[in-house]
Amino acid sequence: MRQLQKDPLNLINVGVAGQGNVVISLLICSGLVREGYQVTFGQVYPSQQRGGTVINYIRISQEMLYSPLMPRRSADLILGMEPVETLRMIHRYGNENTLCVVNPRPIYSIDIAGGALGDYPDLEKLLSAIDSLTAKTWRVNATEEAKSLGNPIYASVILAGALIGIGALPLDEEVLKPALEKRFPQQFEANLSAFKRGIELVTAS
Amino acid sequence: MADIDIDIDAPGEVAFLMGNEAIARGALEAGIGFAASYPGTPSSEILPTIAEVAKKRGIYAEWSVNEMVAMEAAAGASLAGIRALTSMKQNGVHVITDFLGNIVMTGTVAGLVLVAVDDPSGRNSSNEQDTRPVARWLGIPLLEPGDFQEAKDMTRWLFDLSEELKTICMLRSVSKISHTRGNVLLGDMPIREMKAYYDLERIARLANPIGHQELLEKLARAKEIFELSSFNHYTGPENPELMIITCGSGWLYSREAVKILQLERRVGILKIGTLFPLPENFIEKYLTRAPKVLFVEEIDPFLEPGVKELAADLPPDSKRPVFYGKRSGHLKAYGEQEPDTVIEALASILCIDYQPGDAAYEVEADKAAENHLIPRSGTLCPGCPHKASFWVIKEALKLDNRYGFVTGDIGCYTSGLGAGGFYVVKTVHCMGGGAGIANGMGQLGRFGFSQPVIAACGDSTFYHAAIPALINGVFNKSNFVMAVLDNSATSMTGFQPHPGTGYTAMGDTTDVVKIEDICRGLGIRVEICDPFDIDDTVSKLLELMDFEPIPRVVVMRHECELIRARREEVPYMVHVNPERCIGQDCGCDRLCTRIFACTGLRWNSETGKAEIDEVVCSGCGFCADICPQGAIVKEAVRL
């Protein structure tokens, strides 16, 4: 078990219901538990199956079990599957040391789908705001990469790979492989390549 | 999904379990033989976790038709000597209180445990409500776990306790324990011999003063046992400035708040796991050590009045602390707690200046949020048949033109209250409540009431609680239409089987109880339609809305999109033909994006045209059918 740089290490994984962020949170958590950390995985999600914000709070410690919700300004890492939702988390939990991986692909909300409550914000300005409120942000075009791998659903696993790739979690590819295989027994190879693609995307630059 | 086999016999091994899985594991370690439940988030995963290994372990597990039957079935097993568990969300506990009020007087045989999971903030519920007062009201020994480990350990122990006391025992969990995950150390899996037999000497007495007296004796015994329980403990200085008295997830938040504010030398934490009857002597030992006490608990003040009652009985010369909590307003008596709410309460009571972050950062973050955030409300899924049903109901009500409306019910389709269901639903209360309300309104013609009333309920809700209301309508000749939005699943809670699905919790096939057969058996008119067939459904609804002093039923049947999507490819590839979409110039006023408002559709304000988000679109093709310009094109994928 690697010494944590900070204890607890707080990770938020946020997305829109249907993007699959719970699956990859579980993947990361089971890897961490196998390594011997105390992990709490809290969730806030809408009652409907699709459309709302899904927040996963992951607390990692070598000392004790932390609560399933996080205090304000305490996120060390934010994995954002959608840009607006990423900023929503930064607004409450971000700080000047937060590291962030963001998928810049917008998903419109029902509130603005018809333009009734305004448009989706200017994407470039939104992403710049995310940059300036974090210590470092990696933009990972996970949806586009996933489409090139054959299915947009791989975006979540690509993002998981990117999160491992930036090296801020005490986990590496080898630890997560068995969890990946258990979770996706039928499509293990495809998911493994998506995961590796995610690592490449943040380490190549 | 747990990362281990839930019944693995590996004492000492660490598993990463959801609180609900930990509860199921505790029941398995206790050697239960019987489990029955009705789905309700945040309790839904307990029963399937047991059902998954039921056959292997010689256990019986069922999804019952409602919580009342689940509770009674579990009690039946207990009375015949088999350890039994029933689990439900707070609303289910309302449904079973009549039975509970009687089983506490007659007693039980083998361990019988009720797990009630509350939903602070009501994120996945029609209401926010605390079930713990039921324990005090009816006299049920009650425990509340402070973490995932205790969720398992308490459940296991409650079976022994129930058996010792010969009464039903209750575990109260909340969504942030039940629906979140953490490390759990597994216990052993002892093999218990199970033989069911009802002792004919045991004749249930009707509840009378003797039954009540016996119950009070059992509760007195429970209190004695709780005095020694390791689920209650104190950590902190011998004489703290302030003592937090807490239970459940409030304990985790309190621990974290004390750590963040670095108050370990000033503040102590008295954590109570046995909530009713309270371990009075144990609490008394600590109560006078601090001049200030703060209560931290989820939803209602429950521990708070219990401890205050205790303080009122202290000898006259005792030092009584000043109490802070929900009554003093330092914590809100509604909404979910979190580390910040406890931090703020402590900071306010102890006059600590606490800022979580840099002030300049705070300003920048607020500015960014103001400039770039948009709201994101939850809604029905793309391709959802309920959305199609609400659309046709909206169309039919408009054509009927008598200000008709829908009395709604509990399920994904509760969204009919909002934009996702075009605001056609006007009332929602409880399971079956829409049909009951329609019964009353259906009698109001004599007072000049002329608005058509459509009681909407889902398929699972129909079996759960709408049938008695429908029978009442036939009996008393009430004028309403019942629309059963049959998507062939209990979707909102995770696709659990029900009497219409043809299979059981343990995966066995079973006879299908058809909704239309039940209705026809009542001698009333039943129409069946597919809400995606807009014209047919609208015309049937219009016919059924004609006044008739007897209920009429329309079964709007179309499989849940998420179930379909798991099985097969999308039905259609959908795209917008930009040549035909004339945007603002079309008289439709953006019917597809503004009114139908599926998240798979976007309005592109630059081009002034609608477009499909191919990542979100489920390919149902409904929007193509309603576009007046024929600009949305669906091409069949499946032949």
Chai-1 contact restraints between the chains, C-beta under 6 A:
chainA,res_idxA,chainB,res_idxB,connection_type,confidence,min_distance_angstrom,max_distance_angstrom,comment,restraint_id
A,C29,B,F16,contact,1.0,0.0,6.0,A-B,restraint_1
A,S30,B,D3,contact,1.0,0.0,6.0,A-B,restraint_2
A,S30,B,F16,contact,1.0,0.0,6.0,A-B,restraint_3
A,V33,B,F16,contact,1.0,0.0,6.0,A-B,restraint_4
A,Q38,B,N183,contact,1.0,0.0,6.0,A-B,restraint_5
A,T40,B,G182,contact,1.0,0.0,6.0,A-B,restraint_6
A,F41,B,T180,contact,1.0,0.0,6.0,A-B,restraint_7
A,F41,B,R181,contact,1.0,0.0,6.0,A-B,restraint_8
A,G42,B,T180,contact,1.0,0.0,6.0,A-B,restraint_9
A,Q43,B,T180,contact,1.0,0.0,6.0,A-B,restraint_10
A,P46,B,G378,contact,1.0,0.0,6.0,A-B,restraint_11
A,S47,B,N124,contact,1.0,0.0,6.0,A-B,restraint_12
A,Q48,B,G378,contact,1.0,0.0,6.0,A-B,restraint_13
A,Q48,B,C412,contact,1.0,0.0,6.0,A-B,restraint_14
A,Q48,B,S415,contact,1.0,0.0,6.0,A-B,restraint_15
A,Q49,B,C381,contact,1.0,0.0,6.0,A-B,restraint_16
A,R50,B,C381,contact,1.0,0.0,6.0,A-B,restraint_17
A,G51,B,G378,contact,1.0,0.0,6.0,A-B,restraint_18
A,G51,B,T379,contact,1.0,0.0,6.0,A-B,restraint_19
A,G51,B,T599,contact,1.0,0.0,6.0,A-B,restraint_20
A,G52,B,G378,contact,1.0,0.0,6.0,A-B,restraint_21
A,T53,B,R376,contact,1.0,0.0,6.0,A-B,restraint_22
A,L65,B,D147,contact,1.0,0.0,6.0,A-B,restraint_23
A,L65,B,G182,contact,1.0,0.0,6.0,A-B,restraint_24
A,S67,B,L252,contact,1.0,0.0,6.0,A-B,restraint_25
A,S67,B,Y253,contact,1.0,0.0,6.0,A-B,restraint_26
A,S67,B,E256,contact,1.0,0.0,6.0,A-B,restraint_27
A,S67,B,P339,contact,1.0,0.0,6.0,A-B,restraint_28
A,P68,B,K176,contact,1.0,0.0,6.0,A-B,restraint_29
A,P68,B,T180,contact,1.0,0.0,6.0,A-B,restraint_30
A,L69,B,E338,contact,1.0,0.0,6.0,A-B,restraint_31
A,P71,B,P339,contact,1.0,0.0,6.0,A-B,restraint_32
A,P71,B,D340,contact,1.0,0.0,6.0,A-B,restraint_33
A,R72,B,D340,contact,1.0,0.0,6.0,A-B,restraint_34
A,R72,B,P356,contact,1.0,0.0,6.0,A-B,restraint_35
A,R73,B,P356,contact,1.0,0.0,6.0,A-B,restraint_36
A,R73,B,G357,contact,1.0,0.0,6.0,A-B,restraint_37
A,V84,B,I374,contact,1.0,0.0,6.0,A-B,restraint_38
A,L87,B,H372,contact,1.0,0.0,6.0,A-B,restraint_39
A,R88,B,L373,contact,1.0,0.0,6.0,A-B,restraint_40
A,H91,B,A365,contact,1.0,0.0,6.0,A-B,restraint_41
A,H91,B,A369,contact,1.0,0.0,6.0,A-B,restraint_42
A,N95,B,G357,contact,1.0,0.0,6.0,A-B,restraint_43
A,E96,B,Y361,contact,1.0,0.0,6.0,A-B,restraint_44
A,Y108,B,R602,contact,1.0,0.0,6.0,A-B,restraint_45
A,S109,B,I374,contact,1.0,0.0,6.0,A-B,restraint_46
A,S109,B,R376,contact,1.0,0.0,6.0,A-B,restraint_47
A,I110,B,S377,contact,1.0,0.0,6.0,A-B,restraint_48
A,I110,B,T379,contact,1.0,0.0,6.0,A-B,restraint_49
A,I110,B,A597,contact,1.0,0.0,6.0,A-B,restraint_50
A,I110,B,T599,contact,1.0,0.0,6.0,A-B,restraint_51
A,D111,B,P375,contact,1.0,0.0,6.0,A-B,restraint_52
A,D111,B,S377,contact,1.0,0.0,6.0,A-B,restraint_53
A,I112,B,I374,contact,1.0,0.0,6.0,A-B,restraint_54
A,A113,B,T593,contact,1.0,0.0,6.0,A-B,restraint_55
A,A113,B,A597,contact,1.0,0.0,6.0,A-B,restraint_56
A,G114,B,R590,contact,1.0,0.0,6.0,A-B,restraint_57
A,G114,B,T593,contact,1.0,0.0,6.0,A-B,restraint_58
A,G114,B,R594,contact,1.0,0.0,6.0,A-B,restraint_59
A,G114,B,A597,contact,1.0,0.0,6.0,A-B,restraint_60
A,G114,B,W603,contact,1.0,0.0,6.0,A-B,restraint_61
A,G115,B,W603,contact,1.0,0.0,6.0,A-B,restraint_62
A,G115,B,S605,contact,1.0,0.0,6.0,A-B,restraint_63
A,A116,B,R594,contact,1.0,0.0,6.0,A-B,restraint_64
A,D119,B,S605,contact,1.0,0.0,6.0,A-B,restraint_65
A,P121,B,H372,contact,1.0,0.0,6.0,A-B,restraint_66
A,L126,B,H372,contact,1.0,0.0,6.0,A-B,restraint_67
A,A129,B,A368,contact,1.0,0.0,6.0,A-B,restraint_68
A,A129,B,H372,contact,1.0,0.0,6.0,A-B,restraint_69
A,L133,B,A365,contact,1.0,0.0,6.0,A-B,restraint_70
A,P152,B,V615,contact,1.0,0.0,6.0,A-B,restraint_71
